[in-house]
Amino acid sequence: LDEAHQSLLGAVEALLTTVANVHNMQRDRLEAMEADIKHNLVCNDQARAQMQVRLQESAHAAQGLFAKLLERVTAPIQMATARVQQSMEQQQQEQQQVDESTTNANEEYT
């Protein structure tokens, strides 16, 4: 009976050692995976921050380019508008002169 008890204790000890070893290996593996995940999170956060800065720089550059393009597009339109306005003013002046001449001629006739 003592031998069976000792044999059983040995088997239980071996089983507990095996379970403890498996548990320790799994824990070590999970801790390594956790460290990798934390490292990847830090790297991703740094990359995201750099991409955000680059995106803001690109947006600022794009706004500047758009402003220059808008200036180039609107400059001829503004010049054309000014010429049309001058032409209209000149036509109004000529029409006033014609009206005054007509009025003067009518007054002389009467």
Contact map, one row per residue, 1 for C-alpha under 8 A:
11111000000000000000000000000000000000000000000000000000000000000000000000000000000000000000000000000000000000
11111100000000000000000000000000000000000000000000000000000000000000000000000000000000000000000000000000000000
11111110000000000000000000000000000000000000000000000000000000000000000000000000000000000000000000000000000000
11111111000000000000000000000000000000000000000000000000000000000000000000000000000000000000000000000000000000
11111111100000000000000000000000000000000000000000000000000000000000000000000000000000000000000000000000000000
01111111110000000000000000000000000000000000000000000000000000000000000000000000000000000000000000000000000000
00111111111000000000000000000000000000000000000000000000000000000000000000000000000000000000000000000000000000
00011111111100000000000000000000000000000000000000000000000000000000000000000000000000000000000000000000000000
00001111111110000000000000000000000000000000000000000000000000000000000000000000000000000000000000000000000000
00000111111111000000000000000000000000000000000000000000000000000000000000000000000000000000000000000000000000
00000011111111100000000000000000000000000000000000000000000000000000000000000000000000000000000000000000000000
00000001111111110000000000000000000000000000000000000000000000000000000000000000000000000000000000000000000000
00000000111111111000000000000000000000000000000000000000000000000000000000000000000000000000000000000000000000
00000000011111111100000000000000000000000000000000000000000000000000000000000000000000000000000000000000000000
00000000001111111110000000000000000000000000000000000000000000000000000000000000000000000000000000000000000000
00000000000111111111000000000000000000000000000000000000000000000000000000000000000000000000000000000000000000
00000000000011111111100000000000000000000000000000000000000000000000000000000000000000000000000000000000000000
00000000000001111111110000000000000000000000000000000000000000000000000000000000000000000000000000000000000000
00000000000000111111111000000000000000000000000000000000000000000000000000000000000000000000000000000000000000
00000000000000011111111100000000000000000000000000000000000000000000000000000000000000000000000000000000000000
00000000000000001111111110000000000000000000000000000000000000000000000000000000000000000000000000000000000000
00000000000000000111111111000000000000000000000000000000000000000000000000000000000000000000000000000000000000
00000000000000000011111111100000000000000000000000000000000000000000000000000000000000000000000000000000000000
00000000000000000001111111110000000000000000000000000000000000000000000000000000000000000000000000000000000000
00000000000000000000111111111000000000000000000000000000000000000000000000000000000000000000000000000000000000
00000000000000000000011111111100000000000000000000000000000000000000000000000000000000000000000000000000000000
00000000000000000000001111111110000000000000000000000000000000000000000000000000000000000000000000000000000000
00000000000000000000000111111111000000000000000000000000000000000000000000000000000000000000000000000000000000
00000000000000000000000011111111100000000000000000000000000000000000000000000000000000000000000000000000000000
00000000000000000000000001111111110000000000000000000000000000000000000000000000000000000000000000000000000000
00000000000000000000000000111111111000000000000000000000000000000000000000000000000000000000000000000000000000
00000000000000000000000000011111111100000000000000000000000000000000000000000000000000000000000000000000000000
00000000000000000000000000001111111110000000000000000000000000000000000000000000000000000000000000000000000000
00000000000000000000000000000111111111000000000000000000000000000000000000000000000000000000000000000000000000
00000000000000000000000000000011111111100000000000000000000000000000000000000000000000000000000000000000000000
00000000000000000000000000000001111111110000000000000000000000000000000000000000000000000000000000000000000000
00000000000000000000000000000000111111111000000000000000000000000000000000000000000000000000000000000000000000
00000000000000000000000000000000011111111100000000000000000000000000000000000000000000000000000000000000000000
00000000000000000000000000000000001111111110000000000000000000000000000000000000000000000000000000000000000000
00000000000000000000000000000000000111111111000000000000000000000000000000000000000000000000000000000000000000
00000000000000000000000000000000000011111111100000000000000000000000000000000000000000000000000000000000000000
00000000000000000000000000000000000001111111110000000000000000000000000000000000000000000000000000000000000000
00000000000000000000000000000000000000111111111000000000000000000000000000000000000000000000000000000000000000
00000000000000000000000000000000000000011111111100000000000000000000000000000000000000000000000000000000000000
00000000000000000000000000000000000000001111111110000000000000000000000000000000000000000000000000000000000000
00000000000000000000000000000000000000000111111111000000000000000000000000000000000000000000000000000000000000
00000000000000000000000000000000000000000011111111100000000000000000000000000000000000000000000000000000000000
00000000000000000000000000000000000000000001111111110000000000000000000000000000000000000000000000000000000000
00000000000000000000000000000000000000000000111111111000000000000000000000000000000000000000000000000000000000
00000000000000000000000000000000000000000000011111111100000000000000000000000000000000000000000000000000000000
00000000000000000000000000000000000000000000001111111110000000000000000000000000000000000000000000000000000000
00000000000000000000000000000000000000000000000111111111000000000000000000000000000000000000000000000000000000
00000000000000000000000000000000000000000000000011111111100000000000000000000000000000000000000000000000000000
00000000000000000000000000000000000000000000000001111111110000000000000000000000000000000000000000000000000000
00000000000000000000000000000000000000000000000000111111111000000000000000000000000000000000000000000000000000
00000000000000000000000000000000000000000000000000011111111100000000000000000000000000000000000000000000000000
00000000000000000000000000000000000000000000000000001111111110000000000000000000000000000000000000000000000000
00000000000000000000000000000000000000000000000000000111111111000000000000000000000000000000000000000000000000
00000000000000000000000000000000000000000000000000000011111111100000000000000000000000000000000000000000000000
00000000000000000000000000000000000000000000000000000001111111110000000000000000000000000000000000000000000000
00000000000000000000000000000000000000000000000000000000111111111000000000000000000000000000000000000000000000
00000000000000000000000000000000000000000000000000000000011111111100000000000000000000000000000000000000000000
00000000000000000000000000000000000000000000000000000000001111111110000000000000000000000000000000000000000000
00000000000000000000000000000000000000000000000000000000000111111111000000000000000000000000000000000000000000
00000000000000000000000000000000000000000000000000000000000011111111100000000000000000000000000000000000000000
00000000000000000000000000000000000000000000000000000000000001111111110000000000000000000000000000000000000000
00000000000000000000000000000000000000000000000000000000000000111111111000000000000000000000000000000000000000
00000000000000000000000000000000000000000000000000000000000000011111111100000000000000000000000000000000000000
00000000000000000000000000000000000000000000000000000000000000001111111110000000000000000000000000000000000000
00000000000000000000000000000000000000000000000000000000000000000111111111000000000000000000000000000000000000
00000000000000000000000000000000000000000000000000000000000000000011111111100000000000000000000000000000000000
00000000000000000000000000000000000000000000000000000000000000000001111111110000000000000000000000000000000000
00000000000000000000000000000000000000000000000000000000000000000000111111111000000000000000000000000000000000
00000000000000000000000000000000000000000000000000000000000000000000011111111100000000000000000000000000000000
00000000000000000000000000000000000000000000000000000000000000000000001111111110000000000000000000000000000000
00000000000000000000000000000000000000000000000000000000000000000000000111111111000000000000000000000000000000
00000000000000000000000000000000000000000000000000000000000000000000000011111111100000000000000000000000000000
00000000000000000000000000000000000000000000000000000000000000000000000001111111110000000000000000000000000000
00000000000000000000000000000000000000000000000000000000000000000000000000111111111000000000000000000000000000
00000000000000000000000000000000000000000000000000000000000000000000000000011111111100000000000000000000000000
00000000000000000000000000000000000000000000000000000000000000000000000000001111111110000000000000000000000000
00000000000000000000000000000000000000000000000000000000000000000000000000000111111111000000000000000000000000
00000000000000000000000000000000000000000000000000000000000000000000000000000011111111100000000000000000000000
00000000000000000000000000000000000000000000000000000000000000000000000000000001111111110000000000000000000000
00000000000000000000000000000000000000000000000000000000000000000000000000000000111111111000000000000000000000
00000000000000000000000000000000000000000000000000000000000000000000000000000000011111111100000000000000000000
00000000000000000000000000000000000000000000000000000000000000000000000000000000001111111110000000000000000000
00000000000000000000000000000000000000000000000000000000000000000000000000000000000111111111000000000000000000
00000000000000000000000000000000000000000000000000000000000000000000000000000000000011111111100000000000000000
00000000000000000000000000000000000000000000000000000000000000000000000000000000000001111111110000000000000000
00000000000000000000000000000000000000000000000000000000000000000000000000000000000000111111111000000000000000
00000000000000000000000000000000000000000000000000000000000000000000000000000000000000011111111100000000000000
00000000000000000000000000000000000000000000000000000000000000000000000000000000000000001111111110000000000000
00000000000000000000000000000000000000000000000000000000000000000000000000000000000000000111111111000000000000
00000000000000000000000000000000000000000000000000000000000000000000000000000000000000000011111111100000000000
00000000000000000000000000000000000000000000000000000000000000000000000000000000000000000001111111110000000000
00000000000000000000000000000000000000000000000000000000000000000000000000000000000000000000111111111000000000
00000000000000000000000000000000000000000000000000000000000000000000000000000000000000000000011111111100000000
00000000000000000000000000000000000000000000000000000000000000000000000000000000000000000000001111111110000000
00000000000000000000000000000000000000000000000000000000000000000000000000000000000000000000000111111111000000
00000000000000000000000000000000000000000000000000000000000000000000000000000000000000000000000011111111100000
00000000000000000000000000000000000000000000000000000000000000000000000000000000000000000000000001111111110000
00000000000000000000000000000000000000000000000000000000000000000000000000000000000000000000000000111111111000
00000000000000000000000000000000000000000000000000000000000000000000000000000000000000000000000000011111111100
00000000000000000000000000000000000000000000000000000000000000000000000000000000000000000000000000001111111110
00000000000000000000000000000000000000000000000000000000000000000000000000000000000000000000000000000111111111
00000000000000000000000000000000000000000000000000000000000000000000000000000000000000000000000000000011111111
00000000000000000000000000000000000000000000000000000000000000000000000000000000000000000000000000000001111111
00000000000000000000000000000000000000000000000000000000000000000000000000000000000000000000000000000000111111
00000000000000000000000000000000000000000000000000000000000000000000000000000000000000000000000000000000011111
